[in-house]
């Protein structure tokens, strides 16, 4: 019996060693860039400090509009029946702890969509996106509002996201329009 247990355990370890990491698909998105902190605060519909409480990953199917100017709408001119591939997004739930700007309240739970995530065994990554993490520091987020029932999204994957440490803001990556404190950000929102 003991030999059988050792054999089963060894087989399990051997099989675990054969498993591979998920395939990674990297994409590169084009985001608007902001020249000053005031520019990005002015562009934001909502600015909040919050805690990530959970996340889910899904394939988001775009709404296909085949009309309009091709320079403004990359789908313009497509046949109506053309299948447009979905985009994998991670939708994080965020409990709002402080509101700097926008039509949300402390205690609200909002959803924030970001490109990428692990979906059907494939890890989708957008090159400049830093994914919100549950259980880490609070985040300060500068968000676009797309209407009821639609998750918010960051105005920019780097310029619109900070971690918060005792009122100080730490950019999640190299941010050339960074703001130093929550108070500084609140002052910009009042201008």
MONORWO-V26779 format. One record per backbone hydrogen bond with DSSP energy under -1.0 kcal/mol. NH is the residue of the N-H (numbers start at 0). CO is the residue of the C=O. E is the energy in kcal/mol with one decimal. If there is no record, write none. Layout:
NH;CO;E
NH;CO;E
This chain:
4;0;-2.3
5;1;-2.3
6;2;-2.4
7;3;-2.7
8;4;-2.6
9;5;-2.7
10;6;-2.4
11;7;-2.3
12;8;-2.2
13;9;-2.4
14;10;-2.6
15;11;-2.3
16;12;-2.0
24;122;-2.7
26;124;-2.9
39;35;-1.6
40;36;-2.2
41;37;-2.6
42;38;-1.8
43;39;-1.3
44;142;-2.2
45;142;-1.7
46;100;-2.7
47;140;-2.0
48;97;-2.5
49;138;-2.7
50;94;-2.1
52;92;-2.7
53;92;-1.0
55;90;-1.7
57;88;-2.4
59;86;-3.5
71;68;-1.7
72;68;-2.5
75;72;-1.9
76;65;-2.3
77;74;-2.1
81;78;-1.8
86;59;-2.4
88;57;-2.8
89;113;-2.9
90;55;-3.3
91;111;-2.8
92;53;-2.5
93;109;-3.0
94;50;-2.9
95;107;-3.1
96;48;-3.2
97;48;-1.7
99;46;-2.9
100;46;-1.8
103;101;-1.0
106;95;-3.0
107;104;-2.3
109;93;-2.7
111;91;-2.5
112;151;-3.2
113;89;-2.1
115;87;-3.0
116;123;-2.6
118;121;-2.9
121;118;-1.7
122;22;-3.2
123;116;-2.9
124;24;-2.9
126;26;-2.7
128;125;-1.7
135;132;-1.2
138;49;-2.8
139;161;-2.3
140;47;-3.0
141;159;-2.2
142;45;-3.4
143;152;-3.0
149;146;-1.6
151;110;-2.7
152;143;-1.4
154;141;-2.0
159;155;-1.3
160;157;-1.3
161;139;-2.1
162;169;-2.8
163;137;-2.2
164;167;-2.7
167;164;-2.1
168;179;-3.2
169;162;-2.8
171;160;-1.4
181;166;-2.6
184;180;-1.9
185;181;-2.5
186;182;-2.3
187;183;-1.9
188;184;-1.8
